[in-house]
Amino acid sequence: MNFFTKKMTWTNAEFIPFKLCVSAAYLYIGSTFPEFFSQYHGILLGFFGISLVYLLAIWVEKMRA
């Protein structure tokens, strides 16, 4: 199955609907189960921070190339 090995380039404008879809799903899940996710608030915030730094590093590296 070559689905995961296929290389594709996407523009930022093409990612907007994807980002909106994912953020809407996160907001829906978060609003449906607030007491469950409040237990993991620190872990989720830490994961967000680490992934944000990682993605920004990738973005800066891609922009320099």
Contacts in CASP RR format, 6 or more apart in sequence:
PFRMAT RR
TARGET T0000
AUTHOR 0000-0000-0000
METHOD contacts of the structure
MODEL  1
MNFFTKKMTWTNAEFIPFKLCVSAAYLYIGSTFPEFFSQYHGILLGFFGI
SLVYLLAIWVEKMRA
29 37 0 8 1.000
30 37 0 8 1.000
37 44 0 8 1.000
END
